[in-house]
Amino acid sequence: MKLILKQQVAGLGDAGDIIEVKDGFGRNYLIPQGFALLATRGVEKDAAAIRKGREVRAVNDLVAAQEIAKQLGSMSVKLTAKSGDGGRLFGSVQTDDIAAAVSRAGGPKLDKRLITLKSPIKTLGSHTVTVKIHPEVDATVTVEVVKL
């Protein structure tokens, strides 16, 4: 099944890319979630326009992404969580918790899908989190989890 992505999808491509996926994945997930459209001749022309606009914005986005990375690199974010004896959390810290904490700390508004965790945060203490701001720019944020 040929589809055109409406937005960036991890592991598949960016907005405007024409991809080939299995019928069930496209029909049951990508199209209903609004991530893609069925590729037809008229839509393929629109995809070319989306790609051209994306390429123009990419240069401007790179400069902005480097500034955001510099701002995030100097940040240390505090999160509070319930924990038991030994500093083990009840549950774990999720990417949406980190995105909200960065915004509350005065940082930029981040999409939770851009934040990657090496492993789930399940203990108190300081943890390093990677944020993929741009395909060429990554930033690291220090997240300190303290007891509630």
Backbone bond lengths (Angstrom), bond angles and torsions (degrees), N, CA, C in turn:
res aa  C-N    CA-C-N  psi(-1)  N-CA   C-N-CA  omega(-1)  CA-C   N-CA-C  phi
1 M - - - 1.444 - - 1.516 107.97 -
2 K 1.336 117.13 129.00 1.462 122.09 178.27 1.522 108.79 -95.03
3 L 1.337 115.08 128.70 1.457 121.47 179.87 1.513 110.13 -130.98
4 I 1.317 115.76 158.62 1.460 122.53 173.95 1.522 107.20 -116.39
5 L 1.329 116.03 124.88 1.458 120.44 -178.03 1.521 110.67 -74.73
6 K 1.327 115.89 135.29 1.464 121.83 177.21 1.515 111.39 -90.27
7 Q 1.342 116.88 -20.17 1.456 121.81 178.97 1.516 108.14 -151.99
8 Q 1.316 116.57 172.84 1.457 120.74 -179.18 1.525 109.97 -68.59
9 V 1.333 115.87 132.58 1.457 122.28 176.57 1.525 106.46 -127.06
10 A 1.318 116.10 122.30 1.461 120.85 -176.99 1.519 110.43 -58.36
11 G 1.310 116.12 131.37 1.453 121.64 177.90 1.512 114.48 85.07
12 L 1.334 118.25 -9.80 1.458 120.72 -179.55 1.522 112.73 -114.98
13 G 1.334 117.92 -47.77 1.455 119.91 -179.09 1.507 112.32 157.24
14 D 1.329 114.61 -170.54 1.455 122.47 -178.28 1.525 110.73 -104.90
15 A 1.320 115.09 174.79 1.463 120.84 179.75 1.527 109.76 -59.31
16 G 1.332 115.99 134.09 1.453 121.50 178.68 1.510 114.35 92.51
17 D 1.321 118.72 -10.02 1.459 121.26 179.25 1.529 109.94 -74.61
18 I 1.332 115.66 140.61 1.458 121.47 174.57 1.519 106.37 -96.18
19 I 1.329 115.64 122.37 1.462 120.44 -176.18 1.513 110.58 -123.14
20 E 1.309 115.80 158.82 1.459 122.75 176.22 1.525 106.85 -115.08
21 V 1.342 117.30 118.67 1.462 122.20 179.80 1.526 109.26 -130.48
22 K 1.317 115.90 167.05 1.461 120.35 175.94 1.527 109.35 -66.80
23 D 1.317 115.43 147.97 1.462 121.35 -175.36 1.525 113.00 -54.77
24 G 1.325 117.66 -45.68 1.460 120.87 -177.03 1.511 112.74 -64.51
25 F 1.340 117.51 -40.56 1.464 121.35 -179.97 1.524 110.52 -64.28
26 G 1.322 116.80 -42.96 1.457 120.13 179.10 1.516 112.16 -69.22
27 R 1.310 116.13 -47.67 1.468 121.43 -175.48 1.524 112.51 -70.83
28 N 1.334 117.89 -36.16 1.462 120.77 -173.76 1.515 114.42 -96.76
29 Y 1.340 118.14 -18.56 1.459 118.75 -176.37 1.529 112.93 -125.84
30 L 1.331 117.84 -59.76 1.460 120.25 -172.24 1.532 113.21 -64.27
31 I 1.306 117.93 -47.12 1.465 120.35 -177.73 1.532 111.60 -70.74
32 P 1.354 120.62 -48.05 1.473 119.48 179.92 1.529 113.55 -63.44
33 Q 1.326 117.85 -32.77 1.464 120.80 179.62 1.533 112.01 -77.24
34 G 1.333 117.58 -9.25 1.462 121.02 179.14 1.517 112.69 83.25
35 F 1.329 117.70 16.79 1.457 121.02 179.73 1.521 112.60 -83.44
36 A 1.341 117.90 -21.71 1.463 120.32 -173.76 1.517 111.12 -150.59
37 L 1.353 113.85 163.17 1.463 123.25 174.69 1.515 108.59 -123.34
38 L 1.320 116.87 152.19 1.445 121.28 175.58 1.528 108.70 -66.10
39 A 1.315 117.70 133.59 1.473 121.92 -175.87 1.524 110.28 -78.72
40 T 1.336 115.40 114.79 1.460 122.23 173.00 1.524 107.03 -125.10
41 R 1.318 117.48 172.51 1.468 119.55 -176.99 1.529 112.39 -59.96
42 G 1.319 117.08 -44.89 1.463 120.24 -179.49 1.513 112.16 -65.29
43 V 1.309 116.60 -39.59 1.455 121.53 -178.86 1.527 110.41 -71.85
44 E 1.346 117.52 -31.97 1.469 120.35 178.30 1.528 110.96 -63.48
45 K 1.323 117.70 -34.47 1.466 120.72 176.05 1.523 110.23 -66.50
46 D 1.339 116.62 -39.70 1.458 120.64 176.40 1.524 110.64 -64.34
47 A 1.321 116.91 -36.76 1.467 121.35 179.26 1.522 110.29 -63.38
48 A 1.309 117.28 -38.71 1.468 120.29 177.53 1.521 110.36 -62.90
49 A 1.317 117.30 -39.39 1.464 121.09 178.01 1.529 110.82 -66.71
50 I 1.328 117.12 -38.77 1.465 121.20 178.63 1.524 109.95 -64.21
51 R 1.355 116.77 -44.10 1.466 120.41 179.44 1.527 111.57 -63.18
52 K 1.339 117.12 -40.84 1.463 121.06 -179.69 1.528 109.93 -63.93
53 G 1.331 117.35 -43.52 1.464 121.18 177.52 1.512 111.87 -64.57
54 R 1.338 116.62 -36.79 1.458 121.07 178.91 1.523 110.73 -65.11
55 E 1.328 117.92 -39.85 1.462 121.74 -179.96 1.528 111.34 -65.96
56 V 1.333 116.89 -37.49 1.471 120.26 178.58 1.525 110.48 -67.43
57 R 1.343 116.40 -41.60 1.459 120.54 -179.66 1.520 112.61 -71.99
58 A 1.331 117.69 -23.81 1.467 121.51 -174.70 1.522 111.54 -60.35
59 V 1.323 118.45 -38.64 1.467 121.43 -179.50 1.524 110.04 -66.46
60 N 1.323 117.63 -45.17 1.456 121.15 178.84 1.526 111.22 -67.38
61 D 1.318 115.97 -37.95 1.451 120.41 -179.51 1.523 112.13 -65.90
62 L 1.334 117.44 -32.14 1.455 120.77 -178.91 1.519 110.69 -63.99
63 V 1.319 117.47 -44.25 1.465 121.55 179.10 1.530 110.26 -64.20
64 A 1.324 116.73 -44.78 1.464 120.82 178.92 1.528 110.84 -65.12
65 A 1.326 117.09 -38.66 1.458 121.10 -179.82 1.526 111.10 -64.90
66 Q 1.312 117.56 -37.75 1.464 120.62 178.21 1.521 110.96 -65.58
67 E 1.331 117.11 -37.19 1.464 120.37 177.45 1.533 110.49 -67.68
68 I 1.321 117.00 -41.53 1.462 120.87 178.75 1.526 109.90 -64.82
69 A 1.333 117.07 -39.93 1.466 120.99 179.17 1.525 110.63 -63.07
70 K 1.310 116.58 -39.06 1.464 120.44 178.44 1.529 110.06 -65.00
71 Q 1.335 116.52 -41.40 1.460 121.42 178.93 1.533 110.76 -65.73
72 L 1.326 117.00 -42.95 1.458 120.79 -179.36 1.527 111.72 -69.50
73 G 1.325 117.00 -33.57 1.456 120.78 -179.19 1.507 113.34 -62.66
74 S 1.320 116.85 -28.40 1.458 120.57 -179.13 1.523 112.58 -92.31
75 M 1.323 117.38 0.38 1.467 120.81 -176.81 1.520 111.75 -91.64
76 S 1.318 114.31 147.21 1.457 122.36 169.06 1.521 105.87 -129.67
77 V 1.314 115.96 122.00 1.457 121.51 -173.32 1.521 109.09 -107.35
78 K 1.343 116.01 136.14 1.466 120.85 177.16 1.515 109.55 -105.42
79 L 1.330 114.57 134.39 1.460 122.06 175.23 1.518 108.43 -125.23
80 T 1.319 116.40 141.32 1.462 119.64 175.29 1.519 108.76 -106.21
81 A 1.326 115.02 141.89 1.459 119.81 -179.80 1.516 109.74 -149.83
82 K 1.316 116.17 152.26 1.456 120.87 176.63 1.522 108.76 -74.01
83 S 1.338 114.78 135.68 1.456 117.84 179.77 1.519 110.25 -141.33
84 G 1.307 114.39 159.49 1.457 120.90 178.49 1.513 110.31 -100.89
85 D 1.300 115.45 -163.51 1.456 121.02 178.05 1.525 109.56 -65.18
86 G 1.309 115.34 144.05 1.456 120.07 178.79 1.514 113.76 82.78
87 G 1.321 118.68 3.22 1.463 121.53 176.49 1.513 114.87 80.56
88 R 1.297 119.16 13.83 1.459 122.15 178.41 1.525 108.97 -85.82
89 L 1.333 116.38 131.11 1.464 121.85 -177.04 1.523 111.83 -78.37
90 F 1.334 114.93 151.15 1.458 121.17 169.47 1.528 105.23 -84.60
91 G 1.309 118.36 98.85 1.457 122.32 -173.92 1.512 108.97 97.27
92 S 1.328 116.77 -149.36 1.459 120.75 179.07 1.524 109.57 -151.69
93 V 1.318 115.03 165.51 1.462 121.53 176.68 1.521 107.14 -86.11
94 Q 1.327 117.10 127.27 1.458 123.09 -177.40 1.526 110.55 -100.38
95 T 1.330 116.08 167.14 1.457 121.00 -179.18 1.529 112.01 -64.86
96 D 1.330 118.07 -33.74 1.466 119.36 178.30 1.530 111.24 -68.92
97 D 1.336 117.97 -31.02 1.465 121.13 174.73 1.523 110.40 -64.45
98 I 1.312 116.20 -41.73 1.466 121.21 -179.74 1.521 110.46 -67.07
99 A 1.336 117.71 -43.26 1.467 121.27 179.10 1.525 110.74 -60.75
100 A 1.325 117.16 -42.38 1.466 120.87 179.02 1.523 110.90 -66.48
101 A 1.334 117.68 -39.03 1.461 121.19 -179.86 1.522 111.35 -66.87
102 V 1.328 117.60 -37.13 1.473 121.01 177.42 1.523 109.69 -64.00
103 S 1.325 117.29 -42.98 1.472 120.92 178.50 1.528 111.09 -63.61
104 R 1.348 117.01 -42.37 1.466 120.32 179.39 1.524 111.58 -65.76
105 A 1.333 117.05 -30.24 1.462 120.81 -179.03 1.524 112.28 -80.31
106 G 1.325 117.57 1.37 1.454 120.52 177.75 1.514 113.92 95.89
107 G 1.310 116.90 9.24 1.458 121.37 178.86 1.517 111.08 -87.25
108 P 1.325 116.80 -178.53 1.465 120.75 179.83 1.524 111.38 -71.69
109 K 1.326 115.86 156.79 1.462 121.03 177.03 1.525 107.31 -75.57
110 L 1.330 116.30 121.37 1.457 122.03 -176.84 1.523 110.71 -110.08
111 D 1.305 115.67 147.99 1.453 121.99 172.55 1.521 107.48 -84.46
112 K 1.327 117.35 132.18 1.461 120.77 -176.19 1.522 112.33 -62.10
113 R 1.329 118.06 -23.18 1.464 120.74 179.53 1.519 112.49 -73.07
114 L 1.333 117.32 -16.20 1.464 120.59 179.02 1.521 112.39 -83.93
115 I 1.325 117.09 -13.19 1.466 122.04 -177.11 1.520 108.97 -92.19
116 T 1.341 115.66 128.78 1.461 119.56 177.92 1.522 109.73 -119.25
117 L 1.305 114.63 135.65 1.460 121.79 177.61 1.523 108.54 -108.10
118 K 1.338 116.97 132.66 1.461 120.20 177.43 1.524 109.90 -64.76
119 S 1.311 115.65 -41.29 1.456 122.13 175.77 1.528 106.76 -149.64
120 P 1.323 117.92 157.65 1.469 119.32 -179.62 1.528 111.54 -58.71
121 I 1.320 115.98 141.05 1.463 121.07 178.99 1.527 107.22 -86.94
122 K 1.341 115.64 108.70 1.461 121.00 -176.47 1.523 112.75 -126.30
123 T 1.344 116.52 10.85 1.463 119.84 -179.65 1.517 110.11 -133.53
124 L 1.331 115.17 158.43 1.452 120.59 173.61 1.514 108.54 -71.41
125 G 1.324 115.86 157.81 1.456 119.97 176.62 1.514 112.06 122.47
126 S 1.322 114.87 -168.30 1.451 122.20 -176.93 1.530 110.21 -96.11
127 H 1.333 116.06 133.15 1.457 122.13 -179.37 1.523 108.90 -133.37
128 T 1.329 116.70 146.29 1.459 122.17 177.65 1.523 108.97 -101.99
129 V 1.344 115.13 131.81 1.458 122.43 -177.56 1.521 108.39 -122.73
130 T 1.335 116.68 139.83 1.465 121.53 178.93 1.522 109.66 -100.19
131 V 1.348 115.07 136.33 1.463 121.39 177.24 1.526 107.34 -119.92
132 K 1.332 116.91 121.94 1.463 121.80 178.80 1.526 107.67 -93.34
133 I 1.321 115.32 95.45 1.464 121.65 -175.28 1.523 111.34 -78.69
134 H 1.312 116.39 -38.11 1.455 124.29 -175.33 1.528 106.21 -145.61
135 P 1.322 119.52 155.57 1.464 118.58 179.55 1.535 113.82 -54.91
136 E 1.318 117.34 -25.54 1.457 120.90 -179.45 1.526 113.59 -104.80
137 V 1.333 117.93 -5.12 1.463 121.07 -174.18 1.532 110.64 -127.19
138 D 1.331 115.18 122.22 1.460 122.40 173.37 1.522 108.34 -117.12
139 A 1.317 116.26 147.09 1.463 121.44 176.83 1.521 108.41 -127.86
140 T 1.331 115.44 154.28 1.451 119.25 175.80 1.516 109.08 -117.48
141 V 1.308 114.98 139.54 1.460 121.69 179.26 1.524 107.53 -123.89
142 T 1.321 115.78 136.97 1.461 120.08 176.70 1.526 108.45 -92.14
143 V 1.319 116.21 121.81 1.459 122.52 179.98 1.525 107.59 -110.33
144 E 1.318 114.59 121.58 1.465 119.54 178.22 1.532 107.94 -106.26
145 V 1.313 116.27 118.12 1.451 122.21 -179.89 1.522 107.63 -97.76
146 V 1.346 114.76 121.16 1.459 120.48 -179.07 1.523 109.87 -117.97
147 K 1.337 115.55 159.08 1.459 121.09 -177.34 1.524 110.49 -71.24
148 L 1.314 116.41 139.23 1.467 122.94 -179.95 1.497 110.82 -73.42
